[in-house]
């Protein structure tokens, strides 16, 4: 192998923002990527991702002095004129301004922090530092790793570098911005504010409201149309009376811990919708209807933006990124509500993915390099060998059996089919928030009681939250109304009506499922397990949920063992090693 210095080494970093992360490209090819939360064990960890950076260099066998470029997915100087103008004309609170200035100062001194994280002096780093605007990073994270040579590219989230939405055209390896929506108008802020209003106060809780929406009716839709309205050329505006971020500012904490956002909804929202829900308060039909109304209006504006992107750019393919691109319900309706024929959303479409996007934008747009990489798998984080699996089990005093591949698939499928809950730990950790078959808890989708069992025994979470089906790619059309592949679990499709009673544990209350398509090429072990389950049951899919319990998805074998022992899982599989709880109880 050539020395790393003979390669072009680019480190991408998302720092001092939610879901801090790092990735490494070697000659334009992704080698490693991981969120800091997986290593620090704090959900959505925000700060400088020193451990993620160290992992990427270790995985790539690169020394700090061999890094050619570091791309940060923030540029404090972007849209500075707009920031100053808004501050003068609207005068948000001093606390808000102090928070933003402090954050900008940290982002402006990245080389010192990078050197500290790597244990070297700044003078030892010959690397060049680049600051890439937030939404350009999002956009590059979608287009530059997609299968498309030409595409419309849309980034939608809360805010980053004073923008909430960007529409671009992607051609070859380059991006050209077409339009944008700036502060204070944001679909991400809309969803976050209503999520808080509904009593879900932790950073990243928006997905809970998306799940809750299916239980309600959009009876408040006209009120929500006053909260956000479409404008010309794919723009939109918030009814700012409903929110606090434009008038008082909303403080955000990114201080090497779980991120925190202060209350974003106003008293006016409470006067219009009624009192906000307390976190421990019962979820009523009113709350469900508010969630349904929010989701319905979000989708109206979402498709308004996407249809403009199609009209303005004229491409049949769409690459999507940003936190709003995680709204899998809205994504599932793109084919029916827009002219787009192909949609790509990479596994870490949210802020974690901006580390990848910054690196890609630098590689292609700044350095002028051609594209040589397509992301069709999510497995870019830490991996472990069989020796590590065995040591973890033996340290925990667990009896295990080591099985051949065929025996493992047969035994695991048999146990899942008998109603047992199985922790499945294989290969490298997933990049992005979804468990996609390497850090998953698996169960039988045919059992209607399985959803409640998992939510109470294992996940210890709200009963209204659904579980996902992992389905063999070649069987999608037999079970779902849409057959377009989705290996990253980013779209919700209707389950065919005659199949809903067959797979009740993964069919949501509204008859849909957030599927993951599994191909033999991209994940042969997971594919083989599902195929064996089909042989035994006739059903080519299994219930898949993330291997965790109110914590980041497990990363190491030790964490998997701890989670297994702490919860009521029946079976644990690390590689080819299998542990059964019945065996534990009889020892």
C-alpha positions in Angstrom: 0.0 0.0 0.0 1.3 3.5 -0.9 2.0 5.9 1.9 -1.1 8.0 2.8 0.8 11.1 1.8 0.8 10.0 -1.8 -3.0 10.2 -1.7 -5.3 13.2 -1.5 -6.6 13.1 2.1 -9.7 15.2 3.0 -11.2 15.2 6.5 -14.8 16.5 6.7 -16.1 17.8 10.1 -19.4 18.9 11.5 -18.5 20.7 14.7 -20.3 22.8 17.3 -23.7 21.7 15.9 -26.1 18.9 16.7 -25.0 15.4 15.5 -21.3 16.4 15.4 -19.4 14.0 13.1 -16.4 13.4 11.0 -15.5 11.5 7.8 -12.5 10.9 5.7 -12.1 10.8 1.9 -9.0 9.2 0.3 -8.8 10.3 -3.4 -12.5 11.2 -3.4 -13.6 7.8 -1.9 -15.2 7.6 1.5 -13.2 5.5 3.9 -14.8 6.2 7.3 -17.6 8.2 8.8 -19.1 8.3 12.2 -21.2 10.5 14.5 -19.6 11.5 17.8 -22.7 10.4 19.7 -21.8 6.7 18.9 -18.5 7.1 20.7 -19.4 9.5 23.5 -22.8 7.7 24.2 -24.7 11.0 24.4 -27.6 11.4 21.9 -27.0 14.0 19.2 -23.8 15.0 20.8 -22.8 18.6 19.9 -19.3 20.0 20.2 -15.9 19.3 18.5 -16.0 15.7 17.3 -12.5 14.7 18.5 -13.2 11.0 18.9 -14.9 10.7 15.5 -11.9 12.4 13.9 -9.5 10.0 15.7 -11.5 7.0 14.6 -11.5 8.2 10.9 -7.7 8.6 10.9 -7.2 5.2 12.6 -9.6 3.4 10.2 -7.8 5.0 7.2 -4.3 4.5 8.7 -3.6 8.2 8.2 -1.3 10.3 10.5 -2.4 13.9 11.4 0.4 15.4 9.4 -0.8 13.5 6.3 -4.2 15.3 6.1 -4.1 17.6 3.1 -7.4 19.4 3.7 -10.0 19.8 6.4 -13.5 20.9 5.4 -15.8 22.3 8.1 -19.5 22.4 7.3 -20.0 25.9 8.6 -19.0 29.3 7.3 -19.6 32.1 9.9 -19.0 34.7 7.2 -21.7 33.4 4.8 -24.6 35.8 4.4 -23.0 38.2 6.9 -24.8 41.2 5.4 -28.2 39.5 5.9 -27.2 38.7 9.5 -26.2 42.2 10.4 -29.3 43.7 8.6 -31.6 41.4 10.5 -30.0 42.0 13.8 -30.3 45.8 13.3 -33.9 45.7 12.1 -35.3 43.0 14.4 -33.0 43.2 17.4 -33.2 39.6 18.9 -32.3 39.3 22.6 -28.8 39.8 23.9 -28.7 36.2 25.1 -29.3 35.0 21.5 -26.7 37.3 20.1 -24.1 36.3 22.7 -24.8 32.6 22.0 -24.3 33.1 18.2 -21.2 35.2 18.7 -19.7 32.6 21.0 -20.5 29.8 18.5 -19.0 31.8 15.6 -15.8 32.4 17.6 -15.3 28.7 18.2 -16.0 27.8 14.5 -13.5 30.5 13.5 -10.6 28.8 15.3 -10.8 25.2 14.0 -7.1 24.5 13.5 -6.2 24.9 17.2 -9.1 22.6 18.2 -8.1 20.1 15.5 -4.5 20.0 16.7 -5.6 19.6 20.3 -7.9 16.7 19.4 -5.1 15.0 17.6 -2.5 15.6 20.3 -0.2 17.6 18.1 0.9 21.3 17.9 -0.9 23.5 15.4 2.4 24.1 13.7 2.7 20.3 13.0 -0.5 20.4 10.9 0.2 21.4 7.3 -3.4 20.9 6.4 -5.4 23.6 4.7 -8.6 24.6 6.6 -11.8 25.3 4.5 -15.2 26.6 5.7 -18.1 25.4 3.5 -21.5 26.9 3.9 -24.0 24.7 5.8 -26.5 24.2 3.0 -23.9 23.8 0.3 -22.5 21.0 2.5 -26.0 19.5 2.8 -26.5 19.7 -1.0 -23.1 18.1 -1.8 -23.8 15.3 0.7 -26.8 14.4 -1.3 -25.7 15.0 -4.9 -22.0 14.2 -5.0 -22.5 10.6 -3.6 -25.7 9.9 -5.5 -26.1 7.8 -8.6 -27.1 10.8 -10.6 -25.0 12.7 -13.2 -27.6 15.4 -13.3 -30.3 16.2 -10.7 -32.3 18.8 -8.9 -30.8 19.2 -5.4 -32.8 20.4 -2.4 -31.7 21.0 1.2 -34.3 21.8 3.8 -33.7 22.0 7.6 -34.0 24.5 10.5 -31.2 26.9 10.0 -27.5 26.8 9.1 -25.5 29.9 8.2 -28.7 32.0 8.1 -30.4 29.8 5.5 -33.1 27.2 5.9 -33.6 26.0 2.3 -31.5 25.8 -0.8 -32.4 24.6 -4.3 -29.5 23.8 -6.6 -28.8 22.1 -9.9 -26.2 19.3 -9.9 -24.3 18.6 -13.1 -21.4 16.3 -13.3 -19.5 17.0 -10.1 -20.6 20.6 -9.6 -23.4 22.4 -7.9 -25.0 25.7 -8.8 -27.4 27.4 -6.5 -30.8 28.4 -8.0 -32.7 29.8 -5.0 -32.8 29.9 -1.2 -35.0 30.7 1.8 -33.3 32.7 4.6 -33.8 33.4 8.3 -36.4 33.6 9.9 -38.5 31.4 7.6 -38.0 27.7 8.1 -39.9 24.4 7.8 -37.5 22.9 10.4 -38.3 25.6 12.9 -42.0 25.1 12.3 -41.7 21.4 13.0 -39.4 21.9 16.0 -41.7 24.5 17.6 -44.8 22.4 17.3 -42.9 19.3 18.6 -42.0 21.3 21.7 -45.6 22.6 22.0 -46.7 18.9 22.0 -44.5 18.2 25.0 -41.6 16.5 23.2 -38.7 18.7 24.4 -35.5 16.9 23.6 -33.4 17.7 20.6 -34.4 15.5 17.7 -37.9 14.6 18.9 -39.5 15.6 15.7 -39.7 12.0 14.5 -42.1 11.2 17.4 -44.6 13.8 16.2 -44.3 12.3 12.6 -45.3 8.9 14.1 -48.1 10.5 16.2 -49.6 12.3 13.2 -50.9 9.0 11.7 -53.3 8.7 14.7 -55.0 12.0 14.2 -57.0 14.0 11.7 -55.9 17.3 10.2 -58.7 19.3 11.9 -56.4 22.3 12.5 -55.1 22.5 9.0 -56.4 26.1 8.3 -54.6 27.3 11.5 -51.4 25.7 10.3 -51.8 27.3 6.9 -51.6 30.6 8.8 -48.4 29.5 10.4 -46.7 28.8 7.1 -47.7 29.9 3.6 -46.3 29.3 0.1 -44.6 32.1 -1.9 -43.4 32.5 -5.4 -40.6 30.4 -6.9 -40.7 27.7 -4.2 -40.4 30.1 -1.2 -42.5 30.2 1.9 -43.1 32.4 4.9 -43.8 31.7 8.5 -46.4 33.5 10.5 -43.9 34.9 12.9 -46.4 35.6 15.6 -46.5 31.9 16.3 -42.7 31.7 17.0 -40.0 33.3 19.2 -36.9 32.9 17.1 -37.3 36.1 15.1 -38.4 38.4 17.9 -36.6 37.2 21.1 -34.1 34.7 19.6 -33.9 31.1 20.7 -30.8 30.1 22.6 -29.0 26.9 21.5 -26.4 25.0 23.5 -23.7 23.1 21.7 -21.2 22.7 24.6 -19.8 19.2 24.3 -23.0 17.5 25.4 -26.5 16.8 24.2 -27.7 19.9 22.3 -30.5 22.0 23.7 -32.8 24.4 22.1 -34.9 26.8 24.2 -38.7 27.2 23.6 -39.4 28.2 20.0 -43.2 28.6 20.1 -44.9 31.7 21.3 -47.9 32.3 23.7 -49.8 33.3 20.5 -49.6 29.6 19.3 -51.1 28.6 22.7 -53.9 31.0 22.3 -54.7 29.7 18.9 -54.3 26.0 19.5 -55.0 25.8 23.2 -52.6 25.0 26.1 -49.3 23.3 25.3 -48.9 19.7 26.5 -46.6 18.9 29.4 -44.1 16.1 28.8 -45.8 13.7 31.3 -49.3 14.6 30.2 -51.5 12.1 28.4 -51.5 12.3 24.6 -55.1 13.2 23.7 -57.0 13.3 20.4 -56.4 17.0 20.3 -52.7 16.5 20.3 -52.9 13.8 17.7 -55.0 16.1 15.4 -52.5 18.9 15.9 -49.7 16.5 14.9 -51.7 15.4 11.8 -52.4 19.0 10.8 -48.7 19.9 11.1 -47.7 16.9 9.0 -50.3 17.7 6.3 -49.2 21.4 6.0 -45.5 20.5 6.1 -46.1 18.2 3.1 -48.0 20.9 1.2 -45.0 23.3 1.5 -42.5 20.5 1.0 -44.0 19.5 -2.3 -44.4 23.2 -3.2 -40.6 23.6 -2.9 -39.9 20.3 -4.8 -42.2 21.2 -7.6 -40.5 24.5 -8.0 -37.2 22.7 -8.1 -38.5 20.5 -10.9 -39.9 23.4 -12.9 -36.8 25.5 -12.5 -34.2 22.8 -13.2 -36.1 20.3 -15.4 -34.4 17.2 -14.2 -36.2 13.9 -13.5 -33.9 13.0 -10.6 -33.9 14.6 -7.1 -31.2 14.5 -4.4 -32.5 15.6 -1.0 -30.8 16.5 2.3 -31.3 18.4 5.5 -33.2 17.5 8.7 -36.6 17.8 7.0 -35.4 15.2 4.5 -35.7 12.7 7.4 -39.5 13.1 7.2 -40.1 9.7 5.6 -43.8 10.2 5.4 -43.4 13.3 3.2 -40.7 11.5 1.2 -43.0 8.6 0.5 -45.4 11.0 -1.3 -42.8 12.6 -3.6 -43.6 10.3 -6.6 -47.4 11.0 -6.3 -47.1 14.7 -5.7 -44.2 15.8 -7.9 -42.9 14.8 -11.4 -39.7 13.4 -10.1 -39.0 9.8 -11.1 -35.8 9.1 -9.1 -35.1 10.3 -5.5 -31.8 9.8 -3.6 -31.5 10.6 0.1 -28.2 9.4 1.7 -28.1 7.6 5.1 -27.0 10.7 7.1 -29.2 13.3 5.5 -29.2 15.5 8.6 -26.5 17.6 10.1 -24.1 14.7 10.6 -24.0 14.3 6.9 -22.7 17.8 6.4 -19.2 16.5 7.4 -19.4 14.3 4.2 -20.9 17.1 2.2 -18.2 19.6 3.2 -15.5 17.1 2.2 -17.3 16.4 -1.1 -17.9 20.0 -2.0 -14.2 20.8 -1.3 -13.1 17.8 -3.4 -15.3 18.6 -6.4 -16.1 22.3 -6.4 -12.9 23.7 -4.9 -10.3 21.2 -6.0 -12.0 20.4 -9.3 -11.8 16.6 -8.9 -14.2 14.3 -10.8 -16.6 12.0 -8.9 -15.4 8.5 -8.3 -17.6 7.4 -5.4 -21.3 6.5 -5.0 -22.8 5.8 -1.6 -25.0 2.7 -1.8 -24.3 1.4 1.7 -24.4 3.0 5.2 -21.7 0.9 6.9 -18.8 3.4 7.5 -18.3 3.3 11.2 -16.3 1.2 13.6 -16.2 -2.6 13.0 -14.9 -5.5 15.1 -13.6 -9.0 14.6 -14.7 -12.4 16.0 -11.9 -12.3 18.6 -13.4 -9.1 20.0 -16.9 -10.6 20.1 -15.6 -13.6 22.0 -13.7 -11.5 24.5 -16.8 -9.4 25.2 -19.0 -12.4 25.8 -16.4 -14.1 28.0 -15.8 -11.0 30.1 -19.5 -10.8 30.7 -19.6 -14.5 31.8 -22.0 -15.4 29.0 -22.2 -18.9 27.5 -22.4 -18.8 23.7 -22.2 -21.1 20.7 -20.2 -20.3 17.5 -22.2 -21.4 14.5 -21.4 -21.6 10.8 -23.1 -19.0 8.6 -25.8 -21.4 7.4 -26.5 -22.7 10.9 -26.6 -19.2 12.2 -29.1 -17.9 9.7 -31.3 -21.0 10.2 -31.2 -20.8 14.0 -31.8 -17.0 14.2 -34.7 -17.2 11.7 -36.2 -20.1 13.7 -36.0 -18.1 16.9 -37.5 -14.9 15.4 -40.3 -17.0 13.9 -41.1 -18.5 17.3 -41.6 -15.0 18.7 -38.2 -14.3 20.3 -36.5 -10.9 20.2 -33.0 -11.0 18.8 -30.2 -8.5 19.0 -28.2 -8.6 15.7 -24.6 -7.1 15.7 -22.5 -7.4 12.6 -19.8 -5.6 10.7 -19.3 -1.9 10.7 -21.6 0.6 12.4 -24.2 2.4 10.3 -23.6 6.1 9.3 -26.8 8.0 10.0 -29.6 7.6 12.6 -31.1 4.4 11.2 -30.2 0.8 12.2 -29.9 -0.9 8.8 -29.0 -4.5 9.7 -25.7 -4.2 11.4 -26.9 -2.8 14.8 -30.5 -4.0 14.8 -33.0 -5.6 17.1 -35.1 -8.1 15.1 -38.5 -9.6 15.6 -41.4 -11.4 13.8 -43.5 -8.9 11.8 -46.5 -11.4 11.7 -47.3 -11.0 15.4 -49.7 -8.2 16.1 -48.6 -8.0 19.8 -44.9 -7.6 18.9 -45.0 -3.8 18.6 -46.4 -3.4 22.1 -43.9 -6.0 23.5 -40.9 -4.2 22.0 -42.1 -0.8 23.1 -42.6 -1.9 26.7 -39.9 -4.6 27.2 -37.0 -3.4 25.1 -37.3 0.2 23.8 -39.3 1.6 26.8 -40.8 4.3 24.7 -44.2 5.7 23.6 -46.7 3.1 22.4 -47.6 5.1 19.3 -44.2 4.8 17.7 -44.0 2.3 14.8 -41.4 -0.2 13.8 -39.8 -0.7 10.3 -39.8 -3.7 8.0 -36.6 -4.8 6.4 -37.6 -6.5 3.1 -35.7 -8.4 0.4 -35.2 -6.0 -2.4 -36.6 -8.4 -4.9 -39.9 -8.7 -3.0 -40.8 -5.1 -2.4 -43.5 -4.9 -5.1 -45.3 -7.9 -3.5 -45.9 -6.0 -0.3 -45.8 -2.2 -0.9 -47.6 0.1 -3.3 -44.2 1.6 -4.4 -41.3 -0.6 -5.4 -38.5 2.0 -5.7 -35.6 0.7 -3.6 -34.7 2.5 -0.4 -31.7 0.9 1.4 -31.5 3.8 3.9 -35.1 3.6 5.3 -36.0 7.1 4.2 -39.5 6.7 2.7 -42.9 5.5 4.0 -45.1 3.6 1.5 -48.6 2.1 1.8 -48.6 -1.6 2.5 -50.7 -3.4 0.0 -54.1 -3.9 1.5 -54.1 -7.7 1.2 -50.7 -7.9 3.0 -51.5 -5.7 6.0 -53.0 -8.5 8.1 -49.9 -10.7 7.3 -47.4 -8.2 8.7 -49.3 -6.2 11.4 -46.3 -5.5 13.6 -44.7 -3.3 10.9 -47.9 -1.9 9.4 -48.6 1.5 11.0 -52.1 2.6 12.0 -52.6 4.3 8.7 -51.7 1.2 6.6 -48.1 2.3 5.8 -44.6 1.1 6.6 -41.2 2.8 6.6 -39.4 0.1 4.7 -35.7 -0.7 4.2 -34.9 -2.7 1.1 -32.1 -5.2 1.6 -30.0 -6.4 -1.3 -27.6 -9.4 -1.4 -24.8 -7.3 -2.8 -24.9 -4.5 -0.2 -25.5 -6.6 3.0 -25.2 -10.3 2.2 -25.5 -11.5 5.8 -28.6 -9.6 6.6 -30.1 -10.6 3.3 -29.3 -14.2 4.0 -31.0 -14.1 7.4 -34.2 -12.5 5.9 -34.2 -15.1 3.0 -34.0 -17.9 5.6 -36.9 -16.3 7.5 -38.8 -16.4 4.2 -38.0 -20.1 3.7 -39.4 -20.9 7.2 -42.4 -18.6 7.2 -43.2 -17.5 3.6 -42.7 -13.8 4.6 -39.6 -12.1 3.0 -39.3 -9.4 5.6 -38.6 -9.0 9.3 -39.2 -6.3 11.9 -36.1 -4.1 12.4 -35.5 -1.5 15.1 -32.3 0.1 16.3 -30.2 -1.8 18.8 -30.5 0.7 21.8 -32.7 1.7 24.6 -33.1 5.5 25.0 -29.4 5.9 24.1 -27.4 6.2 20.9 -27.4 3.0 18.8 -24.8 0.5 20.2 -21.4 0.8 18.6 -19.2 -1.8 20.3 -19.7 -5.4 21.2 -19.5 -4.5 24.9 -22.3 -2.0 24.5 -24.4 -4.7 22.8 -23.8 -7.1 25.6 -24.7 -4.4 28.2 -28.0 -3.6 26.3 -28.8 -7.3 26.0 -28.4 -7.8 29.8 -30.2 -4.7 30.7 -33.3 -5.4 28.6 -35.5 -8.4 28.0 -34.1 -9.5 24.7 -34.1 -13.2 24.2 -31.1 -13.8 21.9 -27.9 -11.9 21.2 -25.8 -12.5 18.1 -22.3 -11.0 17.7 -20.9 -12.1 14.4 -21.4 -15.9 14.4 -21.6 -16.1 18.3 -25.1 -16.6 19.7 -26.3 -16.3 23.3 -29.8 -17.3 24.5 -31.4 -15.9 27.6 -32.7 -19.4 28.6 -29.1 -20.6 28.7 -28.2 -17.6 31.0 -31.1 -18.4 33.4 -30.2 -22.1 33.7 -26.5 -21.5 34.4 
